Amino acid sequence: MERESFKSRLGFILVSAGCAIGIGNVWKFPYVAGQNGGGIFVLLYLFFLAIMGIPILTMELALGRASRKSIVSAYKKLEPPKSKWHIHGWLCIAGCYLLMMYYSTVSGWMVDYSWKFASGQFDGLKDKNTVDGIFDNMLSNPLELLLFTAIMIIGGFFVCSIGLKNGLERVNKFIMIALLALIIVLAVNSLTLSGAGDGLAFYLVPDIEKVNKIGWISVISAAMNQAFFTLSLGVASMEIFGSYMSKDNTLLSESVRITALDTFVAIMSGLIIFPACFSFGVEPSEGSSLIFLALPNIFLHMPGGRIWGTLFFTFMSFASFSTVTAVFENLISSCMDNFNWGRKKSTVFNCLFMLIACLPCVFGFNKWKDLHLIGSFGVLDTEDFFVTNILLPLGALIFLIFCTTRFGWGFDNYIAEVNTGKGMKIRKGFRFYFRYILPVLLGFIFVYGLINKNYSG
């Protein structure tokens, strides 16, 4: 069967960026920046994105483009004879399933809140405890959670069932363009608020005294984690798009474009949130509750708050849906490559499987709320811990070793694939950095994540 391909280069960039753009950088980036002192964290984030995120992204895309296969088959085609690198491919697929078991659920929260604002369920509410209670009531209602999770899952697989060009590429083009338009409108609105200047200063002006108080090691590690995880690297969620792309442009050029778009959305998210926080007296370091507890209270005190709340959570829904459809495409393609299934059969199987697999996360907030799998971790925290702290950093380290050593595909083969086409190229002089420095950085993220149990959001 001939391998599908993207209709246009723009389609590839938007779909690939859509996979990277999601809850992790739209939700997590602003509150992590808030917790780590603002401006200096942003600068460190950009630095580590360049020296860590982009190189690993080129490796995932290189495996896909060189093999024209999903990850397991890609390893089998490129690995040395009698080696077992493809075992990691199966772990990547397992990681994608595990990721979607809770990511689909949290994505459903975004759709739920978008509907609540649009339908006027927040209208007239001014008391903070009442607004906060809406979030608690949502989590305690398994039918409500299941409904919006199912909307996200069925909608995502429906888009993928239509095909790469007519489904995933066409829909994600619209979603990404709408997402970019929404984020600009929301940012402009926030910048017109009375406290916008203080919010921008907190967000973008470096404050060494503030970082000294927090601790440099803590801020640096947070920036490294965010820079790495924002691109969804380590479980081959980006590799699949390399298998669909042409060889007209170098992979470094395409990786920089994808990263730039992903970073633009993350930075703009901060421009939406911090001016609003300072304008309405909300602590910008509140953590993960910032989105569902603090922001609704802010919107309700804004003129036209119902509209702004609806637009914001629609934007969040688009961001999460772009990731959901991209990872679902990876699962579908994997079944097609490994089991010789057609797209429809693979879509139906994976859709039914995900509807069942998401139940533990849904019930983890209500029926099974007293279930603790690792220490005090609930279901979602446990699933997220395995993906974020183990499978992602360990997977990236394995990709790195496979692409840069003679035990795997090899540095020369990797460089040849990355540098095929027009655009920026990686020089062979980077061999030392890739072999001896980048593994240490990835190893630090892995060990630090296990020790501190950080989450991607």
Protein Blocks (a to p, Z undefined) as FASTA:
>chain_A
ZZdddfbfklmmmmmmmmmncfklmmmmmmmmmmnopjmmmmmmmmmmmmmmmmmmmmmm
mmmmmnopafklmmmmmmcehiaklmmmmmmmmmmmmmmmmmmmmmmmmmmmmmmmmnop
mgoiabfklmmmmmmmmmmmmklmmmmmmmmmmmmmmmmmnojklmmmmmmmmmmmmmmm
mmmmmmmmmmmpmklmmmmmmmmmccfklmmmnopklmmmmmmmmmmmmnopajlpmmmm
mmmpcckbcfklmmmmmmmmmmmmmmmmmmmmmmmmmmnopafknojmlmmmmmmmmmmm
pghklmmmmmmmmmmmmmmmmmmmmmmmmmmmmmmmmnopafklmmmmmmmmmmmmmmmm
mmmmmmmmmpcfbhjacfklmmmmmmmmmmmmmmmmmmmmmmmccklnojklmmmmmmgc
edddddfklmmmmmmmmmmmmmmmmmmmmmnopaeZZ
